[in-house]
C-alpha cells in the first residue's frame, strides 16, 4: 500500500491509465473481429472498409503509446496479407 502522497497519486493515475489502455485494446480486438467476419463472408469491399477502420484504430493506439508502433505495424501487415489473399482469390 502506498504511503506517500506522490505514491498514492501514482496509484490513481495508473488505475485511470490502465482502464483507458484496456478500452483501446478492446476496441482493436472488436474491430479486428469485424474485419475477420467481413473476410469470412468473402465481401472484398466490406473487408477493405473494415481493414481501413482497424488500421486507423491501430495507428491511433500506437500514437498514444498504448501499443508499440512496430506491434501495430506487424498487426496491420498480417491483416493486409489476409485481405490481399482474398482479393487475389476473387481475381483468379
ABEGO torsion letter per residue (X at the ends): XBABAAAAAAAAAAAAAAAAAAAAAAAAAAAAAAAAAAAAAGBAAAAAAAAAAAAAAAAAAAAAGABBAAAAAAAAAAAAAAAAAAAAAAAX
